[in-house]
Amino acid sequence: MDKTLKILLILGTILRIGFLLYGLWQDKHMLVKFTDIDYSVFTDAARFVHQKQSPYERATYRYTPLLAWLLVPNITVLPEFGKILFVICDLIVGYFIYEFLKMFKVTSKIMLVSLTSIWLLNPFVITISTRGSAESILDMLVMATLYCFATKRLTLGSILYGFSVHFKIYPILYSLPILYMLDSNYLGVKTKLFNSARIKFFILSAGTFFLLTGIMFKIYGMEFLNETYFYHLIRKDHRHNFSIYFYQMYLSTSVSESLFSKILGLLTFIPQMLLIVLIGIYYYKDIIFCCFLQTYVFIAYQKVCTSQYFMWYLCFLPLIIPQSKLLKKPIQSVLLIIAWVATQAIYLSSAFKLEHLGQNNYINIWLTELLFFAANIWIIYSFMKNNNNTPMFLKGEINPNKTSSDKPEKVKE
């Protein structure tokens, strides 16, 4: 392992241990707890699984049973086991980011350290993982999937992709850029639309997804499908929610459920899905940038959006910066960061007054969410405008600037 990467991982580990220890202290001594409420949900679900019951006996558990199974050591070994697991996955994501940057010919040590630190030494990322949010598991699966495809480990990459979609459905968004990457040059076999790489990817990824989903359905029945997948089509959480649809959902909870209310909830997916499809069609040749934009738009237009979701696109951020013209626009870059942080801070201030001080300020919260949404749209537009249109992966090759004398890479199975 590279010495620079070792130092970054050690520093990242020390910081995360510090946050974990501080979290234990805050949970014990302060009104506002450090540990995320979701971690209590995971732990309760793990307890039910350990007792040979359904994890869905725990109200608000909306995840695959695999997560509850993974966290059984919370009950049998150590209550903080899950947080330690999330931290390990978090560090592995940092490892993949560093390896990707080296693939992309980022040779400057300063750039390597700076870009990798966006993830490994980022207080926001560290806080999310150490509070007990499981998003780092999914980030690790996504990064591992793309790394396998980049290094032509097609079998493992396909299986990991199927696993990640089962774990949380949104990585299905990446199917178009992945399919483009697996074009006729990927295995060196000249074919058109259908080739062996794409067929193998489809069979293995779909097979993995349906196998895992089928096993969970066999054990837990329709309750598994309803809580893990279908629930997210109609959910109307109006607390801890950054979404621009927050106020509409709040109002709909105060009246009887109607057909119009359900239809309106489903209609919110139309602008989200339309934009994601258009981005996929326009940017599919640049898999990393396309995945970043699709994820960002998916979250910005979500009906329910919490801060841990931001982890889904932040893992791509260090990888798209080297090809962005924003590198040469420090003032604009700083303003984008300020807009992202400041609008979140304004929202959190209003949300604190509602949830902990009991102030009726739903309108103020909604206005701050509109402000945060506007900041996100500006960020998305800025990255699109300043993209230099040089894909990190070009027709299945890792480095688009490799010389003709370079020998093609063999597929690793």
C-alpha angles and dihedrals in degrees: 000000000000113000092229091053091048091054092048092049092049092050091046091050093050091050092049092049088051091051091048092052092045089050091056089053095047093048089055101043111026136070094227107061122223094213114085116244087234089067090060088050091051092048094049090049090050089052091054091048090050088054090052092253133120117280086222089072081085108080114236094021100138102164139095113283086239089078092054090048091051091053099050087109085068084073102032104034118013133348090224094051092106093052090051089050091050091049091052091051088047091055092047089056087055089052092053092047090054092048092048091051090054089051089052090058095252095156101162110104090211091054093045092051095043096048096043090047089060084076108020098045099030111125091208093055092044092049094051093052097042092047087063106259113149097215093108089067090059093043088053092050092049094047092046090050094052092043090054091051091046091053091041098248090144099168096050093041092053093049092048090050092053089048093050093051090051091048091053122352101224098086086074082084089074095061096098098053090042091052090050091051089054092062128139093286094056094082095018092249115129108226135132128235098338119049136157094261094054094043091049091047092051095047095046099040096043090042092053092047095048093042093054093040091047092052092050091047091050091054102037105020125203090341088072094052093043096049100036102040118002095047091067091063093062104023116133107186109168097180126078087009126141093184124126086226091062097105094045089053092047091053092047091055090060094058132056115279110263137181089248091055092052093047091048089052091054092045090063088072093062100077090039096052094039092055093045091052092047091050090049091051094047102039103028092115090066104056100185096046091042092052090048094051095043091050094046093050091045090056097039091054096039118132088220118029128172130179095257089064088069087072088071093069100026090071088063095047098084089050098054098043095077091061096042125100087216086086087075093045105066095164093054091044092053091047091052091052092047091049092051095047099037096050090050090050091051091050093047091051091055092043091052091055090053101043102035105023097036095232116158099231103137092136092054091049091051091050091051089050091053087052091050090047090052090051090051093050089051091051093049092047091048093053092046093048093047098044109120093212095236106131116221087218117039119191094331096314119122098218117037092198097057114131125247090249092065112105117235116258118250120237113255114215 
